[in-house]
Amino acid sequence: MTSGVKIAIGVTVVFLAAAAVRVGLIYKANHADDRATAAQGNDSSPNVKVDPDDNVFLKKQHPDTIADEKALIGQTVWISAGGQLYYYKDAGKHVDYAHPVGLLLQNQPMLIKEVFEQAAPKTGNAVFRIAAGQRQVLLGFTMPGSADPKAVYATPVGNFDNGYNLYNDDILFYDDPHKLYDYWGTQTWANIDKHQPTVGMTERQVMMCVGQVQTPHGGTYGNRSITYDNSGHPLTIDFENNKAVKVTQGE
């Protein structure tokens, strides 16, 4: 065998040996990562908690036309933007913006009857949550379970301003929140339905009682003090570990 061939074979052997060592190191490193990942996956530390509320699926419809709004006729929806929407008597697809009936409370069920558009004032209660635009888009509805379940009211859910801006997904539940959060229990829901926040409720449960209009006072979620507008009847609630520990009337 010539010396040249010997040298070539020797270089090849060294190369293959080095490659084998490298493959072995890569295999070891990859499997070390796998073991670390598996160890993390098996970590049952009591400090790691998952809030079941975060796993609740809230349906979205992404409406952008009047036809999308009219598709709600005959359906029941629920208010998720409690304390933010004024509602009015519906006098045949027309409302008197100067005389609202009141604010829609959190979780209020609404059976949709009709959809219409009307020019709205540029200031005042009419534009508290929904801008006037060139005209507002309103849903006509009845209130199942109310003192007068046949009375028809209307509230704005969007506007037309060189195009439709429709906010259903931000202000409505398409499914009954009692079913979405049924694991909260009957007593918690009894207090929510009476709009009475109590010690022991979470931030989300309190919001479901009194609406979303709130002013946090420092701290982090679940560990802070919050003043809720509560449709003009302020409440200040202190939270620790995402449980209400004190409920105070006023700001």
N, C-alpha and C positions, 0 to 999 in steps of 0.2 A: 504494500500500500504506500503510495507516495506521501511525502510529508505534508503536501498541500491538502490532500484528502483527509489526512489525520487531523490537521488543524481545523478543517471545516466541520468534521464530526465532533471534535472537542467543543468548538464554539456552539454547535447545535445542542449538545448535551447540557452545557452550562445554561444556555437560553431556556431550554425546556425545564430545567430544575428551578430556575428563577421564576418562570411562569407558574410552575406548580406551587411554589411558596407563596406567590402573590394571590393565586386563586384560593389557597388555604386561608390566607389572612382575610380576604374579602368574605369568604364563607363564614369565618369565625365572627367577623364584625357584624355581618347581616343577621346572624342568628343571635348574637348578643343583643342587637336592637329588638329582635322578635321577642326575646325573653323579657326585656325591659318593658316592651309594650304590653305583653301578656300580664306582667306583674302589675302594671298600672290598671289594666282592664279588670284585674281581680281585686283591686283595692276597694275594700268595703268600709273605708273610713267614715265614721258617723258625721264628720264635718262636711261631707259632700252631700248636699240636699238638692233635689230637683223639685221646683214648685209645679204641681200638677196644673195650675192655671196657665202656665206657659205652653202646655201641650193642647190647650183647647183650640179647636179650629174655628175661626170666625170667618164666615163666608163673605166673599166680596163679589160684586157684580160689575163694577167698572162701567156705570152708565155714561153715555155721552150723547144720547138723543132723546127726544120726547117719547119716541116709541119705546125706549128702554124704561122710561118712567111709567108709561101706560101699561107695561107688562106687570106692574105691581097691583093693578086693579083687581080686587077680589082676594088679595093676599093680606095676611096679618104680619106686621113688622113691629119692632119694639124700639123705643128710644134708647140710644146709647150715649147721646150727648145731653144728659139730663141738666136742666137749669140753663140751657143756652138758646132754646127756640121758643119764641112767643107763638101762640096760636090764636086763631080768630074764628068767629062764626062764619060759616060758608053760606053766603046768600046767593046761591046759584052761580057758582064759579066766580065769585067776587067777595073780597073781604074789606072791612073797614080798618085800615091800619091804625087809625087813631084810637081804636077801642079793642085792645087785645083781651082775650078771656083770661090769659095767664101764661105761665111758663110750663112747658111740658116736662114732667118729672122723669127721673131715671126709670127705665124699664117699662114705661107706659105702653101698653099694647094699642096699636092703631090698625083698624081694618080699612084698607085703602078703597075709596069709592070713585075718585076722579082725579084728573091732573089738569091744571090750567096755568096760564101765565097772566101776570098783572104788573103794571108799573108800580114801583114802590118808592116811598120817600127816601131821600139820600141820607137822612139822619134819624136818630131815635130808635125805639124798640125794634122796628122792622128790620134794621140792619145790624142788630146786636151780634148775630152769628153769620148771617148770609148777606153779602154785599148786594146793593140794589141792582147794579148793572143797568142795562137798558130796560129790563123787566125781570121780575123774579119768577121762578117756577115753583108752584105750590102743589102739595098733595092734599086733596080733600079726603077726610077720614071720619069714621066713628070711633068711639071708645068702648070696646067690649068690657062689660063688667062695671061701667060707670053708672051714676045715678040716672043718666038719660042716654042709654046705649044707641038710640036712634038719631040723636042730634049729630049734625054734620059740621065739622070744623075744618080748618085748613092751616097749614104751616109751610113756610118756604124751605126748600131743600136744595136750591140752586138758583142760577140766574142765566140770562142770555146777555152776553156782552161781546158782540161780534163773534159769537159762537157760544155753545152751551157749556156751563160749568156746573156739574151736578155732584153733590157731596153725600149722596146716600150712604156710601161705604163708611164715611167718617161719623155719621150721626145716627145710624140705624143698626139694629141687630136684625138679621133675616131669620134667625132661629130664636126660639124662646130661651132667654137667659136662664130661666129656672131649670131647663134641661141641659143647657151647656155646662152649667156649674152645679149639677144636681148633687154632687158629693159634698157640697157645703153643709148639707143637713137641713132638716125642716125648721129648727129653731132659728138658725141664722137667716134663712129665707123669710121667716115670719117677721123678723125685725127689719130686714131689707124692704119688704113689701109695705111696712109701716113707715119707712124712711127714718128709722131710729137706730143710728149707729151705737154699738155697745162695746164695752171693754172686752178685749179678746179678738175683735175683728181684725183682719188684715187690711192693708191699704186698699187693695182692690175691692174688698167687701164693703168698706166704708164708702168708696166712690160709687158703688152700686146702690148705696143707700141715698146719698145726697148729691150725686152728680160730679161732673169733672171740673167745675170751676173752683180752683184752689190756689192757695199761695203757700208754698213750702218755706220753712224758716230754717235754712241751713241743714246740715247733716246729710245722710245718704238714704236711699230708698229703704224703708222699713225701720230706720233709726233717726227719726226727726219729728218735728212738730209741724202740723199743717193746719192752716185756716181754710175752711170750706165755705163758699158763699151760701150754699144750701138755699138757693132761690130767695136770697135776701134775708135769710135768718142764719147769720154766721155761727159756725162751730169751730173750735180749735181742739185738735186731737193730737196727743203725744203717742208716738210709736216706739217700741223697743223690740228688736228681733222680729219685726213685721207683725207685731201684735199691739193693738190699741191698749194703752195702760191708763189713759186719762182722757175724759171727754168733758170739755168746758164750753158753756154757752158764751157766745161772743168771740171777739177777735183777741 
